[in-house]
Amino acid sequence: MSVSKDDVLYMANLARLRVSDDEAKSLQKDMNRILEYMDSLNELDTDNVAPLEHVTELTARLREDVALEPLDHEKALENAPDADADHFRVPRVIE
């Protein structure tokens, strides 16, 4: 399977991207190299290989998830840039 220049232009159109002829040629070359690599991976015997959850070992140590007392209302509003007695005030987003 290979990607033609027309395929690249079709995909660019679907993604609503403008692609010049030079960019289309470059993308065509890149996509064909990706497909060639995938073909080489498909030749590997993976019958006895267990699926991975992560490609690399996860080494991040997270703190224990401990429930704490929630902030009281006044404390939560204390650092708000704009608030009334009960709510945070934010700029209107939808007119």
Legacy VTK file of the C-alpha trace (Angstrom):
# vtk DataFile Version 3.0
C-alpha trace
ASCII
DATASET POLYDATA
POINTS 95 float
0.000 0.000 0.000
1.272 3.455 -0.802
-0.035 6.972 -0.519
-0.372 9.071 -3.663
-0.224 12.847 -3.891
-3.987 12.819 -4.496
-4.443 10.849 -1.241
-2.446 13.485 0.628
-4.496 16.306 -0.875
-7.735 14.440 -0.059
-6.686 13.972 3.595
-5.606 17.600 3.812
-9.006 18.641 2.491
-10.760 16.473 5.094
-8.658 18.147 7.791
-9.421 21.559 6.291
-5.705 22.197 5.648
-4.173 24.064 2.741
-1.184 22.153 1.437
1.168 23.386 -1.284
2.517 21.013 -3.927
5.917 20.884 -2.196
4.275 20.130 1.159
2.112 17.444 -0.455
5.197 15.747 -1.922
6.960 15.891 1.441
3.904 14.523 3.274
3.523 11.780 0.670
7.135 10.727 1.250
6.685 10.790 5.059
3.427 8.826 4.969
4.911 6.182 2.687
7.900 5.801 5.025
5.487 5.324 7.950
3.581 2.661 6.021
6.841 0.892 5.099
7.826 0.853 8.770
4.423 -0.547 9.728
4.858 -3.292 7.122
8.208 -4.223 8.654
6.582 -4.355 12.108
3.831 -6.610 10.767
6.494 -9.159 9.785
7.497 -9.675 13.423
6.235 -12.720 15.294
4.363 -11.323 18.293
2.327 -14.409 19.203
4.117 -14.929 22.546
4.439 -11.246 23.467
2.151 -9.943 26.173
0.436 -6.613 25.424
1.925 -3.571 27.139
0.031 -1.041 29.183
2.863 1.475 28.762
5.824 1.535 26.414
8.199 2.584 29.179
8.407 1.787 32.854
6.377 4.230 34.927
8.596 5.661 37.630
6.482 8.555 38.890
5.695 8.068 42.538
2.450 9.707 43.489
1.428 10.612 46.988
-1.176 8.570 48.758
-4.692 9.771 47.992
-5.987 10.959 51.336
-9.293 12.733 51.878
-8.892 16.037 53.720
-11.352 18.498 55.125
-12.799 20.695 52.342
-12.155 24.440 52.285
-14.867 26.494 53.881
-16.717 28.964 51.665
-14.927 32.104 52.858
-11.475 30.499 52.549
-12.212 29.366 48.975
-13.212 32.905 47.930
-10.331 34.543 49.794
-7.887 34.653 46.841
-10.448 35.135 44.102
-9.636 38.140 41.900
-13.339 39.054 41.825
-16.091 37.610 43.997
-19.273 38.597 45.739
-20.389 37.161 49.058
-21.239 33.752 47.593
-19.646 33.280 44.142
-16.555 33.696 42.011
-17.096 36.342 39.336
-15.693 35.621 35.884
-15.920 37.536 32.603
-18.883 36.706 30.396
-17.835 34.273 27.678
-21.075 33.819 25.760
-22.967 36.901 24.672
LINES 1 96
95 0 1 2 3 4 5 6 7 8 9 10 11 12 13 14 15 16 17 18 19 20 21 22 23 24 25 26 27 28 29 30 31 32 33 34 35 36 37 38 39 40 41 42 43 44 45 46 47 48 49 50 51 52 53 54 55 56 57 58 59 60 61 62 63 64 65 66 67 68 69 70 71 72 73 74 75 76 77 78 79 80 81 82 83 84 85 86 87 88 89 90 91 92 93 94
